[in-house]
């Protein structure tokens, strides 16, 4: 682990999430998009259009993650993106660690055309689990379980699983607390949303190229926020 990069209210670490997350200690909310566990074979006639999924495999982001990184001693609530097939194991783990949870969905108007003898991936689940006193925040319209948003093109930040601003902004409106940690920060989408929402952010990313992108994006978000306050 190298020395953290500090950008206004954001502290960013380049290194391994499993060793760094305990060092950060307790925050209000963990928000994470950890490696999915899925089979990238097949694709049929649309195989050539599966570049984003192939990139996920190239980076080793298709092997799942250790659930122990979600620790109720370190946060009062957590948002976790996951593949549909991870829900059967992830939901019982969260039920044993948190008071309540709900499955939310990002609905995509432009899903990948591959189904692999399954359903189209036109919705992506993410789970919000929380303990007493850390229930979801926001107004009536903020508490919809679905959010409709197009995908962020992977070529924009050279990352295959960048979450759209609209999805991350919704999470910040629902997040109960002022401190946010993303152990799998990627290119910094959670950090950008946290900065815009006026929250303190801690991010961890092991890929040096993605970390550099996150530093640039979060710096720009902080500078924009400071400009508005000036």
C-alpha positions as CSV (number, residue, x, y, z in Angstrom):
1,X,0.0,0.0,0.0
2,X,1.3,3.4,-1.0
3,X,0.6,6.6,0.9
4,X,-3.0,7.7,0.4
5,X,-4.0,10.5,-2.0
6,X,-6.1,13.2,-0.2
7,X,-8.4,15.3,-2.3
8,X,-10.5,17.6,-0.2
9,X,-12.8,15.3,1.8
10,X,-11.7,12.2,-0.1
11,X,-8.9,9.8,0.9
12,X,-7.9,7.3,-1.7
13,X,-5.8,4.2,-1.3
14,X,-4.1,2.2,-4.0
15,X,-3.8,-1.4,-2.8
16,X,-5.6,-4.5,-1.6
17,X,-9.1,-3.9,-0.3
18,X,-9.0,-6.9,2.1
19,X,-6.0,-5.5,3.9
20,X,-6.8,-1.8,3.7
21,X,-10.5,-1.8,4.6
22,X,-9.9,-2.8,8.3
23,X,-7.3,0.0,8.6
24,X,-9.8,2.6,7.6
25,X,-12.1,1.6,10.5
26,X,-15.7,2.5,11.0
27,X,-17.7,4.6,8.5
28,X,-21.4,5.2,8.2
29,X,-21.9,3.4,4.8
30,X,-19.9,1.0,2.7
31,X,-20.8,1.2,-1.0
32,X,-19.2,-1.5,-3.2
33,X,-19.2,-3.0,-6.7
34,X,-17.1,-6.1,-5.9
35,X,-16.0,-8.7,-8.5
36,X,-19.0,-10.6,-9.9
37,X,-19.1,-14.4,-10.1
38,X,-20.3,-15.3,-13.6
39,X,-19.7,-17.6,-16.6
40,X,-18.6,-15.6,-19.7
41,X,-18.7,-18.5,-22.1
42,X,-21.2,-18.7,-25.0
43,X,-22.7,-15.6,-26.5
44,X,-23.8,-17.2,-29.8
45,X,-24.1,-14.9,-32.7
46,X,-23.5,-11.9,-30.5
47,X,-20.1,-13.2,-29.2
48,X,-18.1,-10.5,-31.0
49,X,-20.2,-7.8,-29.2
50,X,-19.1,-9.1,-25.8
51,X,-16.0,-7.0,-25.4
52,X,-17.0,-5.5,-22.1
53,X,-17.5,-9.0,-20.5
54,X,-14.3,-10.2,-22.0
55,X,-12.5,-7.3,-20.4
56,X,-14.0,-8.2,-17.0
57,X,-12.5,-11.7,-17.3
58,X,-9.1,-10.3,-18.4
59,X,-8.9,-8.2,-15.2
60,X,-10.0,-11.2,-13.1
61,X,-13.2,-9.6,-12.0
62,X,-15.4,-12.7,-12.7
63,X,-14.3,-14.8,-9.7
64,X,-16.5,-13.3,-7.0
65,X,-15.4,-11.9,-3.7
66,X,-15.0,-12.8,0.0
67,X,-18.2,-11.7,1.8
68,X,-16.2,-11.1,5.0
69,X,-15.2,-7.7,3.6
70,X,-18.8,-6.7,4.5
71,X,-18.5,-6.3,8.2
72,X,-21.2,-4.6,10.4
73,X,-18.4,-3.6,12.8
74,X,-17.1,-1.3,10.1
75,X,-20.3,0.2,8.8
76,X,-24.0,0.7,9.8
77,X,-25.2,0.0,6.3
78,X,-24.0,-1.3,3.0
79,X,-24.9,-1.2,-0.7
80,X,-23.6,-4.1,-2.7
81,X,-23.8,-4.6,-6.4
82,X,-23.8,-8.2,-7.6
83,X,-24.6,-10.7,-10.3
84,X,-28.0,-12.3,-10.1
85,X,-26.4,-15.7,-9.4
86,X,-24.7,-14.3,-6.3
87,X,-27.9,-13.4,-4.6
88,X,-28.6,-16.9,-3.0
89,X,-25.4,-16.7,-1.0
90,X,-25.1,-13.0,-0.5
91,X,-28.6,-12.4,0.9
92,X,-28.3,-14.9,3.8
93,X,-24.9,-13.5,4.7
94,X,-26.3,-10.0,4.9
95,X,-29.4,-11.2,6.8
96,X,-27.1,-12.6,9.5
97,X,-25.1,-9.3,9.7
98,X,-27.7,-6.5,9.4
99,X,-31.2,-5.8,10.7
100,X,-33.0,-5.4,7.3
101,X,-32.2,-5.5,3.6
102,X,-33.8,-5.0,0.3
103,X,-32.9,-5.9,-3.3
104,X,-32.9,-2.8,-5.6
105,X,-32.5,-2.8,-9.3
106,X,-30.7,-0.7,-11.9
107,X,-32.9,-1.1,-15.0
108,X,-31.0,-0.7,-18.3
109,X,-32.7,0.4,-21.5
110,X,-29.7,-0.7,-23.6
111,X,-28.8,-4.2,-22.2
112,X,-26.2,-6.5,-23.8
113,X,-28.0,-8.7,-26.3
114,X,-26.6,-12.0,-24.9
115,X,-28.8,-14.2,-22.8
116,X,-26.8,-17.4,-22.5
117,X,-30.0,-19.5,-22.1
118,X,-31.0,-17.1,-19.3
119,X,-32.8,-13.8,-19.3
120,X,-31.3,-10.6,-20.8
121,X,-29.2,-8.6,-18.3
122,X,-31.6,-5.7,-18.5
123,X,-31.7,-5.3,-14.8
124,X,-28.7,-5.4,-12.4
125,X,-29.4,-6.0,-8.7
126,X,-27.8,-4.2,-5.8
127,X,-28.6,-4.8,-2.1
128,X,-29.1,-2.2,0.6
129,X,-28.7,-3.7,4.1
130,X,-28.8,-1.7,7.3
131,X,-28.9,-1.9,11.0
132,X,-31.3,0.0,13.3
133,X,-31.1,3.7,13.1
134,X,-29.5,3.6,9.6
135,X,-32.6,3.0,7.5
136,X,-32.8,4.5,4.0
137,X,-33.0,8.3,3.6
138,X,-34.6,10.5,1.0
139,X,-38.1,11.6,-0.1
140,X,-40.9,9.6,-1.6
141,X,-39.4,9.5,-5.1
142,X,-36.0,8.6,-3.8
143,X,-37.3,5.3,-2.4
144,X,-38.2,3.6,-5.6
145,X,-36.6,0.2,-5.8
146,X,-35.9,0.6,-9.5
147,X,-33.8,3.3,-11.2
148,X,-33.7,3.5,-15.0
149,X,-30.4,4.6,-16.5
150,X,-28.3,3.8,-19.5
151,X,-24.9,2.3,-19.1
152,X,-21.7,4.3,-19.1
153,X,-19.7,3.3,-22.2
154,X,-16.6,1.3,-21.1
155,X,-14.4,3.3,-23.4
156,X,-15.1,6.5,-21.5
157,X,-13.0,5.5,-18.5
158,X,-11.4,2.3,-19.9
159,X,-13.3,0.2,-17.4
160,X,-16.0,-2.3,-18.1
161,X,-18.3,-1.9,-15.1
162,X,-18.6,1.9,-14.5
163,X,-21.8,2.7,-12.8
164,X,-23.9,5.6,-14.1
165,X,-24.0,8.9,-12.2
166,X,-27.8,8.6,-11.9
167,X,-27.5,5.3,-10.1
168,X,-24.8,6.4,-7.7
169,X,-26.5,9.7,-7.0
170,X,-29.6,7.7,-5.9
171,X,-27.5,5.7,-3.6
172,X,-26.1,8.8,-2.0
173,X,-29.7,10.1,-1.5
174,X,-30.6,6.9,0.3
175,X,-27.4,6.5,2.3
176,X,-27.8,7.3,6.0
177,X,-24.7,9.1,7.1
178,X,-21.8,11.4,6.2
179,X,-18.9,9.0,5.7
180,X,-18.7,6.6,2.7
181,X,-16.2,3.9,1.9
182,X,-15.9,2.0,-1.4
183,X,-13.4,-0.9,-1.1
184,X,-13.6,-1.7,-4.8
185,X,-13.5,1.9,-6.1
186,X,-12.7,1.3,-9.7
187,X,-12.6,4.6,-11.6
188,X,-14.2,6.5,-8.7
189,X,-18.0,6.7,-9.5
190,X,-18.9,6.3,-5.8
191,X,-16.4,9.0,-4.8
192,X,-17.7,11.5,-7.4
193,X,-21.3,10.9,-6.1
194,X,-20.2,11.3,-2.5
195,X,-18.3,14.5,-3.2
196,X,-21.4,16.0,-5.0
197,X,-23.5,15.0,-2.0
198,X,-21.2,16.7,0.5
199,X,-20.0,13.5,2.2
200,X,-16.6,12.3,3.2
201,X,-15.2,9.5,1.1
202,X,-12.7,6.7,1.4
203,X,-11.8,4.7,-1.6
204,X,-9.6,1.6,-2.3
205,X,-8.5,0.3,-5.7
206,X,-5.8,-2.1,-6.5
207,X,-5.5,-1.5,-10.3
208,X,-3.1,1.4,-10.8
209,X,-4.6,2.6,-14.0
210,X,-8.1,2.7,-12.6
211,X,-6.8,4.3,-9.5
212,X,-5.3,7.1,-11.5
213,X,-8.6,7.6,-13.3
214,X,-10.4,7.8,-10.0
215,X,-7.9,10.4,-8.8
216,X,-8.6,12.5,-11.8
217,X,-12.4,12.2,-11.6
218,X,-12.6,12.9,-7.9
219,X,-10.3,15.8,-8.2
220,X,-12.5,17.3,-10.9
221,X,-15.6,16.7,-8.8
222,X,-14.0,18.4,-5.8
223,X,-12.8,21.4,-7.8
224,X,-16.3,21.7,-9.3
225,X,-17.9,21.6,-5.8
226,X,-15.4,24.2,-4.5
227,X,-16.3,26.4,-7.5
228,X,-20.0,26.3,-6.7
229,X,-19.2,27.2,-3.1
230,X,-17.0,30.2,-4.1
